[in-house]
Amino acid sequence: MKKLIALCALISFLLPVRAQYAIRGKVTDNTGQPLPGATVYLPEINKGTMAGDDGNYSLASLPSGKLKI
């Protein structure tokens, strides 16, 4: 029984180690106006999104590390 409790405790500590990250921002032109519908793409992980009507975007469930937008 002690081994089972120890195993459960170990698993509960290891699960959060694989953290997920998110980014968000606003796409604008050179005058600062929002660019609705602009595409934001991360080629390393083949994931992207489109900016909303106000130019805002967000991408969730990203791995840690440096990514090229």
C-alpha positions in Angstrom: 0.0 0.0 0.0 2.9 2.4 0.8 4.3 1.7 -2.6 1.0 2.6 -4.3 0.8 5.9 -2.4 4.4 6.7 -3.2 3.7 6.0 -6.9 0.6 8.1 -7.0 2.4 11.0 -5.3 5.3 10.7 -7.8 2.9 10.8 -10.8 1.0 13.8 -9.4 4.3 15.7 -9.2 5.4 14.8 -12.7 2.2 15.6 -14.6 2.5 19.4 -14.2 6.1 19.4 -15.4 4.9 19.4 -19.1 3.7 22.9 -19.0 1.9 24.5 -21.9 2.2 28.1 -22.9 0.2 30.7 -24.8 0.9 33.9 -26.7 -1.4 36.7 -27.6 -1.0 40.1 -29.3 -2.3 42.5 -31.8 -1.3 42.7 -35.5 -1.1 46.3 -36.8 0.2 48.0 -39.9 3.0 50.6 -39.9 0.5 53.4 -38.8 -0.7 51.4 -35.8 -4.1 50.4 -37.4 -5.3 46.9 -36.6 -5.1 44.3 -39.4 -8.3 42.2 -39.1 -7.9 38.7 -40.6 -4.1 38.7 -40.5 -2.6 35.3 -40.2 -0.2 34.5 -37.3 1.7 31.2 -38.0 4.3 29.2 -36.1 6.0 27.0 -38.8 8.0 24.9 -36.3 4.9 23.4 -34.8 2.5 23.9 -37.8 0.0 25.9 -35.8 -1.6 29.3 -36.6 -4.6 31.5 -36.1 -6.2 34.6 -37.6 -6.5 38.0 -36.0 -10.0 39.1 -35.1 -11.7 42.3 -36.3 -9.7 44.3 -33.8 -6.3 42.7 -34.8 -6.0 40.7 -31.7 -4.9 37.1 -31.8 -4.1 34.3 -29.3 -2.5 30.9 -29.6 -2.7 28.4 -26.7 -1.2 25.0 -25.8 2.3 25.9 -27.1 5.5 24.1 -26.1 8.1 25.9 -24.2 11.1 27.3 -26.0 11.7 29.8 -28.8 9.3 29.8 -31.7 9.4 31.8 -34.9 6.3 33.8 -35.8 
